[in-house]
């Protein structure tokens, strides 16, 4: 999946917490959110209010959450595993390792393989 396809998929399924997301979709999506947040901070730097950055962050919150949950589904894990990120440092490292891991081959309990 390419950059623009991942962005479309992220916004198209912004409240769809079912199904699966491939590694490429997640990493392109993360790159997009980083770029969007940097641009919003730069645009707010002149005014100093931070309102634009807040709007962008709130607008990307649900799509970001749904993409990450679908990525965990690709690993045959429940979306509730995102709560592991609440454990300082260790939780983020575990999620990073999982997001870099290959998904389940074939179908799993969350749906068909996103690469097919």
URBEL-V638668 format. One line per field, one symbol per residue. psi: psi as a letter, one per 30 degrees, with the letter a starting at -180 (. if undefined). A space follows every 50 residues. Layout:
psi = ???
This chain:
psi = kleeeeeeeeeehfgjglalkleeeeeeeeeeeeeeeeeeeeefeeegeg eeeeeeeeffeeeeeeeeeeeeefghllffffffffjkeeeeeeeeeeff lklkkalaffalkff.
